[in-house]
Amino acid sequence: MSDLESWILHGEEMRRPLIFHPELKKSSKLIIVGGGLSGLCCAYRVAKKRPDLEIIIHEKTKNVGGVISTWKSDGWVCDLAVNAARPHPAFWRLVDDLDLQSVFKTSNPVAKSRWILIDGKRHRLSWRTLFKLGPVRLYNSIKKSRTGGLAVSELIPNKQVADAMCLGIVNDTSENVDADFLFPSMTRFGSNPPLKRSKLKKLIHGTYPIFTPKRGTISSIENGMQTLVDKLASDISTLPNVSIVQGEATSPEIVAKLYDVPQSSVIWAAPSSIISEQYTSLSIFAIGFKNEQVDGVELGYGTLIPNPEMPISGILHESDVHDSSRAPSGHRLFRLMVPHWRWDGENESVRRCAESLLSSNPVLFEKIGERKIPRYLPGHLQKMTQLNPECTYVGWCYSGVSVTHVVDQAERISELF
Ligand SMILES: Cc1cc2nc3c(=O)[nH]c(=O)nc-3n(C[C@H](O)[C@H](O)[C@H](O)COP(=O)(O)OP(=O)(O)OC[C@H]3O[C@@H](n4cnc5c(N)ncnc54)[C@H](O)[C@@H]3O)c2cc1C
């Protein structure tokens, strides 16, 4: 495939390192450790391309899907991890290949606004916000960030805005987050596209199946992301060359021995000690109201809250954003993200904070789960490029945090075969 074709298929993902073993394509049997979205996508893509290849997904838990699951109760529907995808053709291709076109919809165009809460006041967040920080300061810090390995706090010259963005994406504060990892196009990490970015964007736009997403939109799946994972698992179960085995792998070496393959035939789609194996934790709450109780809350995507004195770091307007229903008729659903280092562990303090920001007496208030998020310390992506790996590594721990990265990465891995 030519460089240009690859950029049209994968876009800015081409900046991110693909951590693969050069002998991977010689495998006659493939072991994929981890059955999260990443492991499942790799199995699905490679199995379809190479029906002659035996593929085993070695997953430590009873269920596949990893961090993705959707909580449902009496008409309320709320995702615990990712709830929607930003525009990227690889995600559209996956939805198309899984025949989920009819349940895949773009977000509500009137619920685009994002806010940031600073000193008790909500400010609308956009690219203009960054310019308001001072275009010269911003320009200088972007330029400096191109040396690589800096923290987001050094890229975005306003601590509250930088923290809010990092908390919203990786549940961490900006001095602890690698700028290259979160914003590789801004820091110009990796290689540059072989033609002007505006021309490339146009070419990429022409490749979307199903529908071409509009700028600033996200897209989601009816009944939550669990629908995607369930369909992926169900399609995989019909592929004769793929099987799922339950078990915890302790290292690529041991799992390779277990299945009598070289380590180069292992795709590790789970956390590993090649990264720092540090995590932050957060709890996720669902809170619901009758429409009239939250008349004063503008329709939107959500609010980021950098203030560490508040237990809630983000409020997502779940029922405003998605095309499919997330709340019983006449109600609105919000999802609350609660980092553990900011919280005393009492549900009541989350409730008090949410009531002060939204409205009192919710008809629903429930903690729906907890999740751990890998830490991406400054220099993370540079470290990934310098690996000389004993096997192939995929998934959100390594070169990209979002589902679009994970899904696109699986396509790039399948192209190696
Ligand atoms: C709260 C939250 C919000 C998010 N929001 C968004 C969002 O808005 N947009 C977006 O694009 N993305 C979002 N994400 C990220 C997205 O969910 C991830 O990118 C994606 O689901 C990661 O999939 P994965 O397969 O790489 O990892 P995981 O889902 O972590 O899967 C890893 C799998 O490996 C298994 N495993 C682990 N260790 C072993 C072992 N030793 N042996 C065998 N199996 C093992 C685990 O059980 C698991 O099934 C969010 C994530 C969270 C937690």
The ligand as a Gaussian input file, in Angstrom:
#p B3LYP/6-31G(d) Opt

LIG

0 1
 C      -14.591000       5.797000      31.922000
 C      -14.097000       5.668000      30.509000
 C      -14.540000       6.562000      29.555000
 C      -14.107000       6.433000      28.226000
 N      -14.576000       7.336000      27.308000
 C      -14.182000       7.222000      26.022000
 C      -14.723000       8.103000      25.039000
 O      -15.552000       8.971000      25.323000
 N      -14.289000       7.971000      23.752000
 C      -13.403000       7.001000      23.384000
 O      -13.086000       6.890000      22.201000
 N      -12.889000       6.141000      24.295000
 C      -13.257000       6.231000      25.608000
 N      -12.757000       5.358000      26.535000
 C      -11.674000       4.425000      26.118000
 C      -12.161000       3.135000      25.457000
 O      -13.170000       2.553000      26.228000
 C      -10.932000       2.242000      25.288000
 O      -10.075000       2.841000      24.316000
 C      -11.191000       0.825000      24.785000
 O      -12.365000       0.279000      25.272000
 C       -9.955000      -0.012000      25.184000
 O      -10.064000      -1.331000      24.727000
 P       -8.857000      -2.339000      24.942000
 O       -9.267000      -3.620000      24.390000
 O       -7.602000      -1.712000      24.470000
 O       -8.652000      -2.458000      26.540000
 P       -9.552000      -3.120000      27.674000
 O      -10.964000      -2.794000      27.476000
 O       -8.914000      -2.717000      28.960000
 O       -9.372000      -4.681000      27.442000
 C       -8.279000      -5.424000      27.897000
 C       -8.752000      -6.864000      28.093000
 O       -7.645000      -7.628000      28.494000
 C       -8.030000      -8.497000      29.546000
 N       -6.803000      -8.791000      30.302000
 C       -6.098000      -7.946000      31.076000
 N       -5.005000      -8.552000      31.563000
 C       -5.024000      -9.817000      31.050000
 C       -4.164000     -10.928000      31.192000
 N       -3.049000     -10.847000      31.936000
 N       -4.476000     -12.080000      30.558000
 C       -5.596000     -12.175000      29.801000
 N       -6.452000     -11.141000      29.646000
 C       -6.174000      -9.970000      30.251000
 C       -9.055000      -7.683000      30.327000
 O       -9.877000      -8.525000      31.106000
 C       -9.804000      -7.010000      29.185000
 O      -10.859000      -7.792000      28.699000
 C      -13.190000       5.419000      27.863000
 C      -12.761000       4.501000      28.831000
 C      -13.200000       4.619000      30.141000
 C      -12.756000       3.610000      31.180000

